[in-house]
Amino acid sequence: MALHQPNNWLGGFIADLPTPFDDNDRIDWPAFEFLCEHQIRSGATAILAGETMGEDSTLGRDEHEEIIAAAVGIARGRVAVIAGAGSNATSQALELTRTAEAAGADAILSVVPYYNKPMQVGILAHFQAITNVTGLPVILHDVPSRTMREISDETIVRLAESKQLIGLKDANGSVARLLRLKPTLPPTFRFLSGDDTTAVAYLASGGNGCISIIANLFPEICRGIYEGCMTGHMPASEGLSARIAELGNALSADSQVAALKYGLCLLGLVKPAVRLPLVQLDDDARKAVALAMAEFCADASSRRLAMR
């Protein structure tokens, strides 16, 4: 797969894969393989492993490396494998980046350093250090709600001077930011929303895709929404936008990871097990997820029938 030019593989709804666990708190490898194949069969161009939904902060270093290597082995070049490789310590981010490259990842997603609140000059130096130790394409991950620091427009523009910096995952899904930055960056630079609830508006405004939670549950529907946006058939996509927002809100109301795994459990794909300090959903949250999923499926099915 030619990944560097023109970066068209980095688009559509890309699932942020969860790391499934068994009853003994070990990685459930058959379930992980099924999740990867589920995305590949749906027509995804990439998968993301070892990141937020993958509970990367609770994975041991060996487990993280094994997850990336497993995704690469399952994909076998059929889709790109993006490896989560972020840390609030630059030295650790460098190590994770080297490890991901050695495991065969096609690109890395690297988050703005969290907790220690670096200045913009520190954020710039952090990502420049990462590009200096790898030949892989690098995607920036900006998620101020978790990191307490936003990467500024000016820093993104400076970083994008490197051809290795190929895209931005904006967890705020900010259409205003997209419209500000797009004219100033190379045409091959890819803009990805990290927020399912605003994904349709982001795509309609010129965005290239979404790093998605919902795509884990309904990859075919998400692909249809993306294709509708790209081909100008917006009414069908817009009609599902409200349902995406409702399902996204249900998945975000408490613990995104626990909610996602419960949703996948309802589909019979994984166990709902999470690792401490995360815990499974309570009954009310489970009911909310189940209801939002049912309504989303019903609305999607009725719209497909209406379009025949």
Backbone bond lengths (Angstrom), bond angles and torsions (degrees), N, CA, C in turn:
res aa  C-N    CA-C-N  psi(-1)  N-CA   C-N-CA  omega(-1)  CA-C   N-CA-C  phi
1 M - - - 1.472 - - 1.531 109.30 -
2 A 1.355 116.72 125.32 1.462 120.30 178.86 1.518 108.59 -82.61
3 L 1.326 115.55 107.94 1.445 118.40 -170.31 1.523 114.03 -95.81
4 H 1.293 118.08 -26.25 1.457 118.14 -169.59 1.527 113.13 -79.30
5 Q 1.302 118.54 -32.96 1.452 120.45 -176.48 1.521 109.62 -135.68
6 P 1.318 118.61 132.59 1.467 127.65 -4.95 1.520 113.50 -96.61
7 N 1.313 117.85 27.34 1.477 122.66 178.33 1.534 112.86 70.50
8 N 1.320 117.69 20.05 1.462 119.46 -179.25 1.523 113.13 -66.51
9 W 1.314 117.17 -20.78 1.463 120.15 177.48 1.525 111.34 -65.57
10 L 1.326 116.52 -21.79 1.468 121.14 -177.29 1.523 108.62 -90.42
11 G 1.325 115.82 77.81 1.449 120.14 -177.80 1.519 110.97 -167.68
12 G 1.315 115.48 175.57 1.454 120.87 -175.72 1.519 111.21 74.15
13 F 1.319 116.67 -163.47 1.458 121.57 178.55 1.525 108.48 -91.55
14 I 1.317 116.42 112.69 1.463 122.97 -178.98 1.521 108.11 -106.17
15 A 1.322 116.49 120.49 1.456 120.48 -175.41 1.525 111.52 -74.19
16 D 1.326 115.61 130.47 1.463 122.84 168.83 1.526 105.70 -84.83
17 L 1.322 116.53 96.72 1.453 121.56 -169.16 1.524 112.71 -68.43
18 P 1.323 117.96 136.30 1.461 120.39 171.26 1.525 109.86 -76.95
19 T 1.320 115.89 159.78 1.464 121.58 172.33 1.520 107.60 -99.36
20 P 1.323 118.68 108.14 1.468 119.67 -177.96 1.531 110.96 -75.53
21 F 1.321 115.83 143.24 1.460 122.17 177.74 1.528 109.64 -119.19
22 D 1.342 114.99 151.79 1.455 119.29 175.41 1.528 109.70 -91.97
23 D 1.311 116.80 -172.09 1.464 120.99 -176.35 1.522 112.65 -69.50
24 N 1.331 116.97 -12.93 1.462 121.28 179.15 1.522 112.27 -104.63
25 D 1.337 116.24 16.17 1.460 122.89 176.92 1.531 112.59 66.84
26 R 1.312 116.49 23.95 1.456 121.05 174.74 1.525 109.15 -103.22
27 I 1.315 116.03 156.91 1.467 119.39 179.50 1.523 109.53 -63.74
28 D 1.314 115.53 130.30 1.457 122.73 179.01 1.536 107.54 -89.03
29 W 1.326 115.84 93.27 1.460 119.73 -172.09 1.530 113.46 -67.40
30 P 1.337 120.11 -40.70 1.473 118.02 176.28 1.528 112.55 -60.33
31 A 1.341 116.84 -38.66 1.465 119.64 178.57 1.524 110.71 -66.65
32 F 1.338 117.50 -39.07 1.464 120.16 178.83 1.523 110.32 -64.06
33 E 1.324 116.77 -42.29 1.465 119.42 177.68 1.524 110.94 -61.10
34 F 1.330 116.60 -40.40 1.462 119.49 179.58 1.526 110.59 -63.88
35 L 1.329 117.44 -41.18 1.461 120.13 179.39 1.521 111.27 -61.94
36 C 1.336 116.26 -41.58 1.468 119.56 178.53 1.523 110.54 -64.34
37 E 1.333 117.00 -47.00 1.459 120.52 -179.27 1.525 111.44 -64.33
38 H 1.319 116.66 -33.46 1.466 121.47 177.57 1.522 110.10 -58.84
39 Q 1.327 117.57 -41.57 1.460 121.49 178.49 1.522 111.86 -71.27
40 I 1.321 116.15 -41.83 1.461 119.94 -177.91 1.526 110.45 -64.07
41 R 1.334 116.61 -44.07 1.462 120.28 179.64 1.529 111.96 -64.29
42 S 1.316 116.68 -28.01 1.464 120.19 -178.10 1.530 112.56 -77.66
43 G 1.337 117.06 -8.58 1.456 120.27 179.79 1.509 114.93 96.53
44 A 1.336 117.59 14.03 1.463 120.33 177.42 1.523 110.02 -61.99
45 T 1.317 116.33 149.29 1.462 120.68 177.13 1.520 112.20 -96.16
46 A 1.335 117.02 -12.87 1.466 121.01 -178.97 1.521 108.92 -158.20
47 I 1.336 115.23 158.53 1.461 122.54 170.76 1.518 107.73 -131.45
48 L 1.328 115.21 152.25 1.464 121.70 179.50 1.518 108.49 -116.52
49 A 1.323 117.16 126.13 1.461 122.07 -178.69 1.519 110.28 -125.41
50 G 1.340 115.68 148.58 1.458 121.17 175.26 1.509 113.95 72.11
51 E 1.342 115.89 34.46 1.476 118.56 179.68 1.523 108.98 -121.93
52 T 1.336 117.94 -148.53 1.463 121.68 -170.42 1.515 112.62 -57.05
53 M 1.343 117.42 -54.57 1.455 119.85 -179.86 1.520 111.80 -68.46
54 G 1.319 117.15 -19.17 1.454 121.49 177.02 1.507 114.11 -82.37
55 E 1.347 116.84 6.89 1.467 122.09 179.47 1.530 110.81 52.73
56 D 1.327 115.21 45.35 1.459 120.10 -175.51 1.524 113.16 -59.09
57 S 1.340 116.92 -30.56 1.469 119.30 -177.98 1.520 112.82 -70.21
58 T 1.341 117.46 -15.87 1.464 120.49 178.87 1.525 112.31 -106.30
59 L 1.323 117.41 0.03 1.458 120.70 177.69 1.517 110.28 -84.57
60 G 1.317 116.35 138.21 1.456 119.76 170.28 1.518 109.81 -68.57
61 R 1.324 116.79 160.49 1.462 120.12 -178.38 1.532 111.46 -58.36
62 D 1.334 116.55 -41.32 1.465 119.69 178.15 1.524 110.92 -64.85
63 E 1.332 116.73 -40.57 1.465 119.86 179.45 1.518 111.03 -63.39
64 H 1.322 116.05 -41.27 1.462 120.06 -179.89 1.526 110.15 -61.47
65 E 1.313 116.42 -45.63 1.459 120.37 178.73 1.527 110.63 -62.66
66 E 1.325 116.65 -40.15 1.465 120.70 -179.91 1.528 111.80 -65.75
67 I 1.334 116.42 -37.87 1.466 120.12 178.30 1.524 110.88 -62.39
68 I 1.328 117.20 -45.78 1.462 120.69 -179.58 1.525 110.16 -64.96
69 A 1.333 116.30 -45.60 1.465 120.03 -179.84 1.526 111.06 -62.65
70 A 1.331 116.78 -38.74 1.462 120.16 178.73 1.521 110.75 -64.56
71 A 1.336 117.54 -44.20 1.465 120.75 178.69 1.518 111.16 -60.15
72 V 1.333 116.68 -41.97 1.464 121.11 178.44 1.523 110.32 -62.90
73 G 1.332 116.49 -44.65 1.453 120.52 -179.52 1.512 113.07 -65.09
74 I 1.322 116.62 -36.81 1.468 120.63 179.05 1.533 110.56 -72.06
75 A 1.324 115.71 -41.79 1.468 119.98 -176.78 1.527 112.28 -65.63
76 R 1.323 116.61 -40.41 1.470 122.25 179.39 1.537 111.77 50.05
77 G 1.321 115.74 40.20 1.455 119.91 176.52 1.511 115.32 78.96
78 R 1.340 117.69 -0.12 1.463 119.81 -178.75 1.517 111.99 -73.74
79 V 1.319 116.94 -31.19 1.463 123.22 173.95 1.520 107.54 -138.43
80 A 1.319 115.81 161.44 1.460 120.13 175.18 1.522 109.80 -76.07
81 V 1.318 115.97 143.39 1.459 122.07 175.34 1.523 108.41 -108.73
82 I 1.332 114.59 116.46 1.467 121.39 175.82 1.522 107.25 -97.26
83 A 1.309 116.96 128.57 1.460 121.56 -178.97 1.520 110.26 -103.67
84 G 1.323 116.28 129.78 1.450 119.26 168.67 1.516 108.81 -67.20
85 A 1.316 117.09 129.05 1.467 120.22 -175.16 1.524 110.82 -145.77
86 G 1.325 116.89 38.37 1.456 120.48 -175.47 1.517 112.56 -102.02
87 S 1.317 115.02 156.40 1.458 121.83 175.96 1.524 108.19 -160.43
88 N 1.341 116.09 160.77 1.458 118.59 174.32 1.523 111.27 -86.42
89 A 1.314 117.93 -5.46 1.465 122.43 172.78 1.522 107.84 -107.85
90 T 1.311 116.80 121.99 1.458 119.65 -176.73 1.517 111.61 -58.43
91 S 1.331 117.73 -39.80 1.458 120.49 -179.27 1.526 110.96 -60.83
92 Q 1.324 117.32 -38.33 1.463 120.28 179.12 1.526 111.20 -72.57
93 A 1.331 116.89 -37.21 1.470 120.01 176.45 1.524 110.17 -62.92
94 L 1.301 117.37 -38.38 1.462 120.86 177.56 1.531 110.52 -63.98
95 E 1.333 116.33 -43.27 1.457 120.09 179.62 1.525 111.01 -63.89
96 L 1.337 117.13 -44.27 1.458 120.53 178.59 1.522 111.47 -62.77
97 T 1.330 116.41 -37.07 1.464 121.14 178.68 1.516 110.59 -65.50
98 R 1.326 117.24 -47.25 1.470 120.56 178.15 1.529 110.64 -60.27
99 T 1.328 116.01 -42.72 1.461 120.79 -178.81 1.528 110.84 -63.07
100 A 1.337 116.22 -42.91 1.462 120.28 179.40 1.526 111.19 -63.17
101 E 1.316 116.19 -41.07 1.466 119.46 178.63 1.531 110.29 -64.57
102 A 1.331 116.60 -43.00 1.461 120.28 179.59 1.526 111.68 -64.18
103 A 1.345 116.65 -31.17 1.466 120.97 179.97 1.519 112.70 -77.25
104 G 1.333 116.94 -9.91 1.455 120.41 176.56 1.512 115.47 101.07
105 A 1.351 118.01 12.03 1.464 120.63 177.86 1.522 110.31 -60.16
106 D 1.326 115.30 152.55 1.464 120.97 -179.56 1.521 112.66 -92.32
107 A 1.322 117.22 -21.54 1.466 122.34 -179.83 1.523 107.16 -162.89
108 I 1.323 116.14 165.94 1.454 119.87 174.75 1.524 109.76 -124.41
109 L 1.325 113.98 150.53 1.464 122.08 171.50 1.518 106.27 -110.65
110 S 1.322 116.75 121.35 1.458 120.63 -172.66 1.523 109.70 -123.72
111 V 1.329 115.53 121.51 1.451 121.72 -173.18 1.526 111.57 -84.05
112 V 1.325 115.91 151.65 1.461 121.26 171.04 1.527 108.56 -58.01
113 P 1.334 119.10 132.85 1.465 120.45 -178.83 1.527 111.58 -53.78
114 Y 1.323 115.37 134.10 1.454 122.60 -172.84 1.524 110.94 -106.47
115 Y 1.298 115.17 162.80 1.464 125.87 173.81 1.525 113.88 72.71
116 N 1.341 118.72 -47.27 1.468 118.82 -175.06 1.524 114.17 -87.12
117 K 1.332 117.91 0.28 1.461 123.71 169.97 1.540 113.56 52.38
118 P 1.330 118.79 62.48 1.469 120.00 179.48 1.522 112.04 -69.88
119 M 1.338 115.10 153.96 1.462 120.53 172.01 1.526 109.35 -72.85
120 Q 1.341 116.16 167.32 1.459 119.59 -179.00 1.526 111.71 -58.94
121 V 1.335 117.70 -36.65 1.465 119.75 179.76 1.525 109.99 -64.98
122 G 1.341 116.56 -32.98 1.457 120.02 176.60 1.515 111.89 -71.82
123 I 1.338 117.16 -39.29 1.466 121.17 177.06 1.527 110.02 -62.59
124 L 1.331 115.95 -43.03 1.460 120.83 178.01 1.525 110.79 -59.37
125 A 1.336 116.28 -48.87 1.464 120.40 -178.99 1.521 111.96 -64.37
126 H 1.328 116.33 -36.61 1.467 121.53 178.84 1.527 110.74 -58.59
127 F 1.322 117.23 -51.62 1.462 120.08 -177.32 1.525 111.95 -72.94
128 Q 1.301 117.84 -31.48 1.469 119.42 175.18 1.521 110.87 -64.79
129 A 1.341 116.65 -37.40 1.463 120.12 176.69 1.520 111.02 -63.14
130 I 1.330 116.62 -37.06 1.465 120.52 179.66 1.527 110.55 -65.89
131 T 1.328 117.49 -46.00 1.467 119.40 -179.17 1.528 111.36 -65.54
132 N 1.319 116.70 -21.49 1.468 120.08 -179.39 1.526 113.12 -77.10
133 V 1.350 117.59 -16.00 1.468 119.07 -175.71 1.528 112.97 -110.52
134 T 1.327 117.85 3.63 1.461 119.76 -177.37 1.517 111.32 -142.02
135 G 1.306 114.52 152.95 1.453 119.70 171.96 1.516 112.38 -98.59
136 L 1.357 116.65 1.10 1.460 120.84 -178.30 1.526 111.74 -76.80
137 P 1.335 117.15 151.35 1.464 120.11 168.48 1.532 109.63 -62.52
138 V 1.329 115.72 144.70 1.465 122.03 -178.14 1.525 109.04 -120.42
139 I 1.327 115.57 131.57 1.464 122.58 175.45 1.517 107.83 -110.65
140 L 1.304 117.14 127.74 1.471 121.74 178.31 1.518 109.68 -77.52
141 H 1.330 115.98 143.17 1.463 121.40 177.28 1.520 107.86 -122.33
142 D 1.324 115.85 112.10 1.461 121.52 -179.35 1.516 109.04 -110.19
143 V 1.330 116.77 114.07 1.468 121.67 -176.85 1.528 108.52 -141.39
144 P 1.333 116.42 76.10 1.468 120.41 -173.92 1.525 114.50 -57.88
145 S 1.349 118.20 -27.68 1.455 119.58 -179.97 1.528 111.69 -63.82
146 R 1.321 116.95 -23.25 1.463 121.21 178.77 1.523 112.39 -103.78
147 T 1.324 117.40 -31.41 1.468 120.20 -173.08 1.520 113.54 -96.93
148 M 1.349 116.34 -19.60 1.470 122.04 -176.99 1.530 112.89 68.19
149 R 1.315 116.77 9.16 1.460 121.91 174.51 1.518 108.37 -139.87
150 E 1.335 115.83 133.19 1.459 121.54 174.36 1.513 108.98 -99.24
151 I 1.316 116.72 139.27 1.458 119.72 173.58 1.530 107.81 -78.37
152 S 1.311 116.78 127.61 1.464 120.27 -173.51 1.519 111.29 -75.82
153 D 1.339 115.19 159.79 1.457 120.20 176.16 1.532 110.18 -56.83
154 E 1.317 116.39 -42.68 1.462 120.61 -177.25 1.528 111.10 -62.90
155 T 1.329 116.69 -39.41 1.466 119.93 179.07 1.519 110.90 -67.20
156 I 1.338 117.00 -40.51 1.466 120.44 177.96 1.524 110.35 -61.47
157 V 1.328 117.10 -44.15 1.462 120.90 -179.52 1.526 110.22 -61.65
158 R 1.315 117.23 -41.96 1.467 120.09 179.24 1.528 111.04 -66.35
159 L 1.313 117.00 -42.95 1.455 119.76 -179.76 1.521 111.76 -65.49
160 A 1.332 116.89 -35.15 1.461 121.55 -177.86 1.526 112.52 -69.83
161 E 1.329 117.27 -5.46 1.459 119.55 172.81 1.524 110.78 -65.34
162 S 1.327 115.80 -24.05 1.465 121.05 174.37 1.527 108.95 -84.22
163 K 1.331 116.95 130.15 1.460 120.77 179.69 1.522 111.99 -66.82
164 Q 1.329 116.80 -16.38 1.468 119.54 177.96 1.523 112.39 -72.11
165 L 1.335 117.25 -27.80 1.469 121.20 178.03 1.522 107.64 -80.83
166 I 1.336 116.11 101.46 1.461 119.28 -168.70 1.525 113.59 -105.79
167 G 1.332 118.26 -8.12 1.453 117.08 -177.25 1.507 113.22 -172.46
168 L 1.330 114.45 171.76 1.461 123.43 -179.82 1.517 109.60 -132.26
169 K 1.323 116.26 127.66 1.459 121.23 166.72 1.518 106.86 -96.85
170 D 1.329 115.85 110.12 1.459 121.99 -179.00 1.526 108.11 -99.16
171 A 1.327 115.96 103.07 1.466 120.31 -175.39 1.525 112.58 -68.22
172 N 1.327 117.73 -14.63 1.459 120.37 174.21 1.528 111.74 -82.83
173 G 1.331 116.53 -14.81 1.462 119.71 -177.77 1.515 111.80 56.96
174 S 1.330 117.00 40.89 1.456 121.48 -172.09 1.524 111.85 -79.61
175 V 1.318 116.22 109.96 1.465 120.71 176.94 1.522 110.55 -64.55
176 A 1.323 117.27 -38.02 1.465 120.18 179.92 1.525 110.63 -61.20
177 R 1.323 116.39 -42.39 1.459 119.60 179.08 1.517 111.25 -66.25
178 L 1.321 116.47 -41.17 1.457 121.07 176.69 1.523 110.42 -55.97
179 L 1.320 117.00 -47.74 1.462 121.13 -177.94 1.532 111.89 -66.99
180 R 1.340 116.58 -31.60 1.468 119.73 176.78 1.523 111.68 -69.72
181 L 1.326 116.18 -44.68 1.457 120.52 -169.91 1.523 114.09 -84.23
182 K 1.309 117.39 -34.43 1.471 120.53 -171.25 1.529 113.21 -54.41
183 P 1.342 119.50 -43.45 1.473 118.03 -178.99 1.520 113.87 -70.21
184 T 1.330 117.62 -15.94 1.467 120.68 -173.92 1.522 113.23 -96.63
185 L 1.328 117.77 -8.49 1.460 121.26 -174.20 1.524 110.92 -113.43
186 P 1.331 117.46 161.32 1.474 119.84 -179.58 1.524 111.70 -57.38
187 P 1.318 118.24 149.11 1.474 121.13 -177.87 1.527 113.02 -63.12
188 T 1.336 117.52 -19.36 1.465 120.40 178.88 1.524 112.55 -85.07
189 F 1.334 118.02 -9.59 1.468 120.88 179.82 1.524 108.55 -70.90
190 R 1.331 116.80 133.42 1.462 121.67 -172.32 1.522 111.03 -107.39
191 F 1.327 114.43 135.97 1.463 121.78 -179.36 1.523 109.67 -109.16
192 L 1.324 116.06 120.66 1.457 122.15 -177.15 1.516 109.89 -122.98
193 S 1.311 115.89 127.60 1.455 119.80 172.17 1.522 108.80 -74.31
194 G 1.322 116.08 145.49 1.452 120.92 172.30 1.517 111.09 -107.37
195 D 1.329 116.03 18.41 1.460 121.60 -173.61 1.525 108.64 -131.53
196 D 1.331 116.59 107.15 1.462 120.20 -179.94 1.521 112.85 -58.43
197 T 1.327 117.11 -34.36 1.466 120.25 -172.46 1.522 112.74 -65.79
198 T 1.337 117.39 -24.95 1.466 120.50 179.75 1.526 111.97 -114.69
199 A 1.335 117.34 14.85 1.458 120.64 -172.79 1.526 112.53 -62.23
200 V 1.323 117.94 -41.80 1.461 120.26 -177.13 1.527 110.62 -65.06
201 A 1.320 116.76 -44.27 1.469 119.93 177.51 1.528 110.75 -62.87
202 Y 1.314 116.69 -37.87 1.465 121.62 179.64 1.527 110.35 -64.81
203 L 1.320 116.90 -45.11 1.461 121.13 178.74 1.526 110.94 -65.15
204 A 1.315 116.58 -41.46 1.465 120.87 -179.43 1.523 112.05 -65.12
205 S 1.329 116.59 -22.10 1.459 121.61 -178.73 1.522 113.11 -94.51
206 G 1.315 116.65 5.99 1.464 119.66 176.94 1.508 114.85 111.67
207 G 1.338 118.48 2.44 1.452 120.90 176.84 1.520 110.97 -69.25
208 N 1.330 115.14 160.70 1.461 120.34 -175.75 1.521 113.97 -99.78
209 G 1.332 117.37 -16.52 1.449 117.95 -178.32 1.504 112.53 172.86
210 C 1.337 114.89 -166.71 1.462 121.69 -177.74 1.523 108.72 -145.42
211 I 1.331 116.80 128.60 1.462 121.17 166.60 1.521 105.20 -80.66
212 S 1.312 116.31 111.46 1.453 121.27 -157.31 1.525 113.74 -118.55
213 I 1.333 114.54 144.62 1.462 121.43 168.72 1.535 108.91 -86.71
214 I 1.328 116.02 -45.56 1.465 121.47 -175.21 1.527 111.75 -62.15
215 A 1.337 117.59 -30.56 1.463 119.86 -179.95 1.516 112.11 -61.82
216 N 1.328 118.35 -22.47 1.461 120.00 173.49 1.520 111.25 -63.56
217 L 1.324 116.59 -34.88 1.455 122.20 -176.14 1.522 112.19 -86.23
218 F 1.329 116.71 -44.89 1.463 121.44 -172.43 1.530 110.63 -134.33
219 P 1.332 117.37 67.29 1.469 118.88 -175.88 1.520 114.06 -63.41
220 E 1.340 117.46 -36.68 1.461 119.07 -178.57 1.530 111.44 -67.08
221 I 1.327 116.55 -40.94 1.462 119.93 178.72 1.521 110.09 -64.66
222 C 1.330 116.17 -43.12 1.466 119.83 179.39 1.521 111.06 -62.59
223 R 1.321 116.24 -39.04 1.462 119.11 177.46 1.524 110.41 -63.17
224 G 1.332 116.72 -41.38 1.455 119.83 178.31 1.520 112.44 -62.19
225 I 1.328 116.43 -39.71 1.463 120.49 177.66 1.525 110.36 -62.79
226 Y 1.329 116.05 -44.64 1.465 120.40 179.75 1.529 110.67 -61.73
227 E 1.316 116.63 -46.68 1.467 119.43 -179.44 1.519 111.18 -63.33
228 G 1.338 116.39 -35.31 1.456 119.24 176.18 1.513 112.17 -63.07
229 C 1.318 115.81 -41.70 1.468 119.78 177.99 1.522 111.59 -64.82
230 M 1.341 116.53 -41.02 1.458 120.47 -175.38 1.528 112.83 -74.38
231 T 1.335 116.88 -25.26 1.469 119.71 -177.72 1.518 113.08 -101.87
232 G 1.318 115.85 5.47 1.452 119.62 176.89 1.507 115.19 84.39
233 H 1.330 118.00 6.34 1.462 120.63 177.31 1.523 109.03 -89.58
234 M 1.303 114.41 65.21 1.456 120.21 -172.10 1.523 114.61 -71.53
235 P 1.333 120.81 -32.39 1.476 117.85 -176.38 1.522 113.53 -54.67
236 A 1.346 117.24 -43.67 1.469 119.15 -179.94 1.521 110.34 -65.90
237 S 1.339 116.85 -41.17 1.456 120.02 -179.95 1.525 111.34 -67.52
238 E 1.324 115.52 -41.77 1.459 119.02 -179.96 1.519 111.12 -65.30
239 G 1.333 116.08 -33.40 1.452 119.01 179.93 1.510 112.64 -63.58
240 L 1.330 116.14 -31.15 1.457 119.89 177.76 1.523 112.56 -87.41
241 S 1.321 116.86 -10.03 1.463 119.82 -177.00 1.526 112.03 -59.05
242 A 1.343 116.37 -42.10 1.465 119.69 179.60 1.520 111.11 -64.87
243 R 1.348 116.28 -38.90 1.463 119.92 178.91 1.528 110.71 -67.61
244 I 1.330 116.83 -38.31 1.463 120.12 176.02 1.519 109.78 -60.37
245 A 1.342 115.65 -43.52 1.464 119.79 179.73 1.520 110.72 -61.69
246 E 1.341 116.72 -42.94 1.464 119.48 -179.95 1.522 111.60 -64.67
247 L 1.330 116.15 -43.84 1.462 119.24 179.20 1.526 110.45 -68.21
248 G 1.322 115.79 -40.56 1.465 118.95 177.08 1.508 112.29 -60.71
249 N 1.327 116.65 -40.46 1.464 120.00 178.14 1.525 111.25 -66.04
250 A 1.333 116.81 -38.33 1.466 119.87 178.32 1.520 111.00 -64.78
251 L 1.330 116.08 -36.72 1.456 120.15 179.78 1.522 112.44 -75.67
252 S 1.330 116.31 -19.41 1.464 120.22 -177.52 1.516 113.62 -103.28
253 A 1.333 117.16 -7.00 1.463 119.64 -170.99 1.513 112.75 -62.59
254 D 1.315 117.45 -33.15 1.463 119.85 -178.95 1.522 108.12 -125.57
255 S 1.287 117.85 -96.79 1.461 122.19 176.11 1.516 109.12 -108.58
256 Q 1.334 117.10 118.03 1.461 120.29 -178.56 1.520 111.13 -59.84
257 V 1.325 116.40 -44.36 1.463 119.58 -176.70 1.527 110.60 -64.86
258 A 1.337 116.61 -48.06 1.466 120.24 179.98 1.525 110.61 -62.82
259 A 1.335 117.42 -38.46 1.461 120.82 179.85 1.523 110.70 -67.61
260 L 1.330 116.75 -42.71 1.460 120.04 178.15 1.523 110.62 -61.26
261 K 1.318 116.28 -46.75 1.466 118.79 -178.20 1.525 111.40 -65.75
262 Y 1.321 117.47 -33.71 1.455 118.51 176.27 1.527 109.92 -67.23
263 G 1.334 116.75 -40.79 1.459 119.78 176.90 1.523 111.82 -60.92
264 L 1.318 116.71 -42.57 1.460 120.40 177.54 1.522 111.31 -66.36
265 C 1.336 116.05 -33.42 1.463 120.68 176.30 1.534 110.40 -63.77
266 L 1.340 116.86 -40.51 1.464 120.15 177.67 1.528 111.46 -61.09
267 L 1.324 116.00 -29.95 1.460 120.81 178.75 1.527 111.86 -86.61
268 G 1.338 116.63 -1.91 1.456 121.13 178.51 1.510 114.48 77.59
269 L 1.359 117.23 24.21 1.459 120.51 -173.52 1.528 113.75 -99.37
270 V 1.328 118.55 -37.25 1.465 121.49 -179.74 1.523 109.00 -144.94
271 K 1.320 115.45 165.58 1.457 120.58 170.01 1.528 108.41 -77.17
272 P 1.332 118.87 155.20 1.466 120.51 -179.30 1.525 114.17 -80.82
273 A 1.331 118.01 10.13 1.469 121.85 -173.63 1.529 111.99 -64.79
274 V 1.324 115.28 135.07 1.461 123.33 173.64 1.526 107.87 -127.24
275 R 1.323 116.23 167.42 1.458 120.99 179.74 1.522 110.85 -103.12
276 L 1.321 115.02 140.70 1.463 119.88 174.31 1.522 109.77 -57.15
277 P 1.349 116.72 141.28 1.466 126.88 15.92 1.531 115.26 -85.01
278 L 1.335 119.21 3.54 1.456 120.15 174.00 1.526 109.53 -76.52
279 V 1.315 115.75 149.63 1.459 122.16 176.34 1.523 108.10 -133.04
280 Q 1.318 116.12 163.95 1.450 120.34 -179.17 1.530 111.46 -71.16
281 L 1.320 115.88 160.21 1.459 122.20 -177.69 1.518 111.60 -65.61
282 D 1.338 115.79 150.79 1.457 119.82 170.94 1.527 109.36 -80.83
283 D 1.314 116.72 176.50 1.470 120.75 -173.51 1.520 112.62 -62.08
284 D 1.333 117.65 -40.93 1.466 120.14 -178.43 1.521 111.06 -64.05
285 A 1.328 116.35 -43.07 1.461 119.93 179.80 1.524 110.73 -66.72
286 R 1.314 117.36 -37.10 1.466 120.22 177.58 1.531 110.72 -62.60
287 K 1.325 116.03 -43.18 1.463 119.64 179.51 1.525 110.78 -62.78
288 A 1.328 116.59 -39.08 1.465 119.97 -179.67 1.526 110.99 -64.87
289 V 1.333 117.04 -42.16 1.462 120.55 178.47 1.529 110.27 -64.86
290 A 1.325 117.18 -45.79 1.463 121.10 -179.05 1.526 111.37 -61.02
291 L 1.325 116.81 -42.36 1.464 120.63 -179.75 1.528 110.70 -66.26
292 A 1.334 117.05 -44.95 1.464 120.16 -179.21 1.524 110.97 -63.45
293 M 1.330 116.93 -38.87 1.465 119.99 178.03 1.525 111.11 -65.55
294 A 1.316 117.00 -43.42 1.463 120.67 -179.63 1.518 111.07 -62.40
295 E 1.330 117.17 -44.05 1.460 120.88 -179.79 1.529 111.23 -66.89
296 F 1.328 116.04 -37.62 1.458 120.34 178.78 1.521 110.24 -63.50
297 C 1.327 116.96 -46.13 1.466 121.52 179.87 1.527 110.99 -63.39
298 A 1.327 116.48 -43.90 1.454 120.37 -178.53 1.518 111.12 -63.22
299 D 1.336 116.75 -42.93 1.457 120.85 -179.31 1.525 110.61 -66.75
300 A 1.331 116.50 -41.65 1.465 120.07 179.75 1.521 110.53 -64.29
301 S 1.331 117.23 -41.32 1.467 120.92 -179.49 1.521 111.21 -65.43
302 S 1.330 117.20 -42.79 1.458 120.14 -179.05 1.522 111.20 -65.43
303 R 1.319 116.96 -35.20 1.466 119.74 179.86 1.524 111.20 -71.99
304 R 1.334 116.97 -37.07 1.471 118.98 176.35 1.525 110.38 -62.88
305 L 1.329 117.72 -41.69 1.466 121.09 179.10 1.534 110.65 -64.04
306 A 1.335 116.05 -40.41 1.472 120.55 -177.56 1.530 111.39 -66.89
307 M 1.346 116.18 -26.82 1.460 119.58 -176.98 1.532 112.66 -85.84
308 R 1.352 117.70 -8.57 1.460 120.35 -178.73 1.533 111.09 -74.24
